[in-house]
Amino acid sequence: MIHAATSVSGPALVRWYTRNRERSRLLFDLLDPDVYYTRPIALRNPIVFYEGHLPAFSVIAFLNRGLGLPGLDGRLEALFARGIDPDTEATAIPRSGAGTRWPARDDVLAYGAGVDAAMRGAIERSFPPGDGRCDGLLEREALFTALEHEAMHQETLLYMWRRLPYATKRKPADVRYEIGGNPPRPARVAIPGGPATLGARRDDIVFGWDNEFEALVVDVPPFEIDVHSVTNADFLAFMADRGYDRAELWTPADWEWRTREAVRHPVFWIERGGAWQWRGMFEDIPLPAAWPVYVSQAEASAYARWCGCRLPTEAEYHRAAFGTPQGSERALPWAERADTIDDGRGNFDFEAWEPVPAGSRPGGASAWGVHDLIGNGWEWTSSVFEPFPGFRPMSSYPEYSADFFDTQHSVLKGASPATARELIRRSFRNWFRPNYPYVYAKFRTVSTRQAGERVGGD
């Protein structure tokens, strides 16, 4: 929903749309044509689907549902309408059917070019120059739905591309890695009890997805939280203590997944010659000790139990990220206002192809001194993805959240290196299945121990 009094600039929206489309094209152009019809992750559709899905979704959300206009190609729009979210590889059949005859890339690109022209024209007509106002809330919601959807999928593309062989990708000349040295020393901070506002009021933000409403104020008891996200070095200690072999550290469902899939280490790691490497986008990197470890929620939860802690709830994340000792709440961990997403505050908005050392963006710390709550990786919480009171499906994408209120998905907060800055807001919620290991997701632990009590892994 978009506030009725919000002004939006048509030219700025066209520039945003164009920036999205150019970035998507660059991502697809990284790949060798031979992999275009492959599925880098068996739980997702083939690559061709996503290049068609992005323009098709814009047609469905904005042109069809927002403006009531016809599409450009009904067959392709049906083929590319929706992705899949299976719980196991055995059920990961492409939504359009296992025997689907996918179009040639030239045809997909031609369709996309036609959509781009139609979208730019429709945006210019619906959001004319001047004060930028448009009387129709549905039109505005529908356009922002299309714009943010494409930015979200660019992150999906990047973690899919990571699963492809290096030889199938073209490494850009400007790729650099910020390795760092030793990881930050383990530290925790006590957060006193107080309020945390989850979600947002419909009148307070320019746009939000349906699961962001209505605002919900929660009273959070005191807790202690890691100052830094758990690093690769920290996780190595868990592995050295046979963390993957100890059923008591895992829930029954997580243990069943670990054993069925023979999970023995984070999917972002690979062992070469007896040494752990980070499985990078373009090459193996000797495992950087100071980078955050990227794991599924199942693995994160097992680690937390191993060290006598737990994962934070969504409300605890909010309290640590946006609360202040003065009792107020910030729009961002580092600022009162939401329009201060400055470079250097965190590793987000495609700043880097890989993580950076934990704690290396101190300007993004919260009022409590907790680092990297936005950027460098989404943060797993222990909260099940559920609607807030007052939830109602959005008209431009009614199935967006409602299909996932199934108790089978968990909330993530924050942002990753591949999260566009337009998605960075306090109320934004991400979600995945607890056993999904491919997303750029890190974690930290919390406890309700009294200050000074020992917290350790043995």
Order of alpha helices (4+ residues) and beta strands (2+ residues): alpha-alpha-alpha-alpha-alpha-beta-beta-beta-beta-alpha-alpha-beta-beta-beta-alpha-alpha-beta-alpha-beta-beta-beta-beta
